[in-house]
């Protein structure tokens, strides 16, 4: 697992929670946006819960939105990052594929390196922010 970003760079996530994940790294190839922090977190949640619906609940989004994001992300890669199974005695489910784990590992490595590369500059820049950004 990559090193955690510096605790010296407090920010707020889109949901208003304290976080230190700067910068928010989004991988963009041409006009296609295959992977960013939200999609990576969703795929990781699928891995933890074993289902897209469980991942959606964990992330506070609708099943339809989670399904759409998983499908859109899978479509951007040669091999799917998340696969599903249907029916059977235990019901269906979803899992992160070997390709999915490798893509996530590489994405998190890029994210960690980006955060490390700009940590001091972001800390210095935050000194110019007004109190309005704190709440």
TATASUL-V108398 format. One record per backbone hydrogen bond with DSSP energy under -1.0 kcal/mol. NH is the residue of the N-H (numbers start at 0). CO is the residue of the C=O. If there is no record, write none. Layout:
NH&CO, NH&CO
//
This chain:
8&5, 10&18, 12&16, 15&12, 18&10, 21&19, 24&22, 26&34, 28&31, 31&28, 34&26, 39&35, 40&36, 41&37, 42&38, 43&39, 44&40, 45&41, 46&42, 47&43, 48&44, 49&45, 54&50, 55&51, 56&52, 57&53, 58&54, 60&55, 65&61, 66&62, 67&63, 68&64, 69&65, 70&66, 71&67, 72&68, 73&69, 74&70, 75&72, 76&73, 82&94, 84&92, 90&87, 92&84, 93&49, 94&82, 96&80, 100&96, 101&97, 102&98, 103&99, 104&100, 105&101, 106&102, 107&103, 108&104, 109&105, 110&106, 111&107, 112&108, 113&109, 114&110, 115&111, 116&112, 117&113, 121&117, 122&118, 123&119, 124&120, 125&121, 127&124, 128&125, 132&129, 133&130, 134&131
//
